[in-house]
């Protein structure tokens, strides 16, 4: 099984397999995108084999956030761990996708390059 297939299988577990066939195809592509995004952010000294399981979980979580942001899903609700999303409230969807994205990054904290953004104190 390839890494993309593992990520897709994990993402399908998160949505409990409640997708139409065309939605599954979209999710599969988004899983590949999530994998590429995270692979591109791995620090140079990090080997995928060392963090394989965490990487798959993180990429599946990121893919789920991306999938929901794309608003292609007709799923009315799903649960991913302690996060429950209902498609009836756009504000809840946005907050949930932000939470899922943060959770995906936290799973690989220490293994990813930062985005180059930081806070600095300013004295007046």
C-alpha positions as CSV (number, residue, x, y, z in Angstrom):
1,X,0.0,0.0,0.0
2,X,1.4,3.4,-1.0
3,X,1.6,6.3,1.5
4,X,-1.2,8.1,-0.4
5,X,-3.4,5.0,-0.1
6,X,-2.7,4.8,3.6
7,X,-3.6,8.5,4.0
8,X,-6.9,8.0,2.0
9,X,-7.8,4.9,4.1
10,X,-7.3,6.9,7.3
11,X,-9.3,9.9,6.0
12,X,-12.1,7.5,5.0
13,X,-12.1,6.2,8.6
14,X,-12.5,9.8,9.8
15,X,-15.6,10.4,7.6
16,X,-16.8,6.9,8.4
17,X,-17.0,6.1,4.7
18,X,-20.1,8.1,4.2
19,X,-19.1,9.6,0.8
20,X,-20.4,9.3,-2.7
21,X,-18.1,7.7,-5.3
22,X,-17.2,11.1,-6.9
23,X,-16.6,12.6,-3.5
24,X,-14.2,9.7,-2.7
25,X,-12.3,10.5,-5.9
26,X,-12.0,14.2,-4.8
27,X,-10.9,13.1,-1.3
28,X,-8.3,10.8,-2.8
29,X,-6.8,13.7,-4.7
30,X,-6.9,15.9,-1.7
31,X,-5.1,13.3,0.3
32,X,-2.3,13.3,-2.3
33,X,-2.2,17.1,-2.0
34,X,-2.0,17.0,1.8
35,X,0.8,14.4,1.6
36,X,2.7,16.6,-0.9
37,X,2.2,19.7,1.3
38,X,3.5,18.0,4.5
39,X,6.4,16.2,2.7
40,X,7.5,19.6,1.4
41,X,7.5,21.0,4.9
42,X,9.5,18.2,6.6
43,X,12.8,19.2,7.9
44,X,15.8,17.9,5.9
45,X,17.0,15.5,8.7
46,X,13.6,13.9,9.2
47,X,13.0,10.5,7.6
48,X,9.5,9.5,6.7
49,X,10.1,6.0,8.0
50,X,10.8,7.4,11.5
51,X,7.5,9.2,11.7
52,X,5.4,7.2,9.3
53,X,2.3,6.6,11.5
54,X,2.1,10.2,12.8
55,X,2.6,11.4,9.2
56,X,-0.3,9.4,7.9
57,X,-2.6,10.5,10.7
58,X,-1.5,14.1,10.2
59,X,-1.9,14.1,6.4
60,X,-5.4,12.5,6.8
61,X,-6.4,15.1,9.2
62,X,-5.1,17.9,6.9
63,X,-6.8,16.3,3.9
64,X,-10.1,16.3,5.8
65,X,-9.8,20.0,6.6
66,X,-9.0,20.7,2.9
67,X,-11.9,18.6,1.8
68,X,-14.3,20.4,4.0
69,X,-12.9,23.8,2.9
70,X,-13.5,22.8,-0.7
71,X,-17.2,22.4,0.2
72,X,-17.6,19.5,-2.1
73,X,-19.0,17.2,0.5
74,X,-22.6,16.4,1.0
75,X,-21.9,14.8,4.4
76,X,-24.2,16.3,7.0
77,X,-22.0,15.5,10.0
78,X,-19.0,13.5,11.1
79,X,-16.6,13.1,14.0
80,X,-12.8,13.0,14.0
81,X,-11.7,12.3,17.5
82,X,-13.1,15.0,19.7
83,X,-14.0,17.3,16.8
84,X,-17.6,17.0,15.5
85,X,-18.6,18.9,12.4
86,X,-22.1,19.6,11.1
87,X,-22.5,21.0,7.6
88,X,-25.4,23.1,8.7
89,X,-23.3,26.0,10.1
90,X,-20.6,27.6,7.9
91,X,-18.9,29.4,10.9
92,X,-18.6,26.0,12.6
93,X,-17.2,24.5,9.5
94,X,-14.5,27.2,9.3
95,X,-13.7,26.9,13.0
96,X,-13.5,23.1,12.7
97,X,-11.3,23.2,9.6
98,X,-8.9,25.6,11.4
99,X,-8.9,23.2,14.4
100,X,-8.2,20.2,12.1
101,X,-5.3,22.0,10.4
102,X,-3.8,23.0,13.7
103,X,-4.1,19.5,15.0
104,X,-2.5,18.1,11.8
105,X,0.5,20.4,12.3
106,X,0.7,19.6,16.1
107,X,1.0,15.9,15.3
108,X,4.2,16.6,13.4
109,X,5.5,19.4,15.7
110,X,9.2,19.4,15.7
111,X,9.4,17.6,12.3
112,X,8.1,20.4,10.1
113,X,9.8,23.6,9.0
114,X,8.0,26.7,10.2
115,X,6.2,29.0,7.8
116,X,8.7,31.7,8.4
117,X,6.3,33.8,10.5
118,X,7.1,35.0,14.0
119,X,6.2,37.5,16.6
120,X,8.7,40.1,17.7
121,X,8.4,42.6,20.5
122,X,8.2,46.3,19.5
123,X,9.1,49.1,21.8
124,X,7.7,52.5,21.2
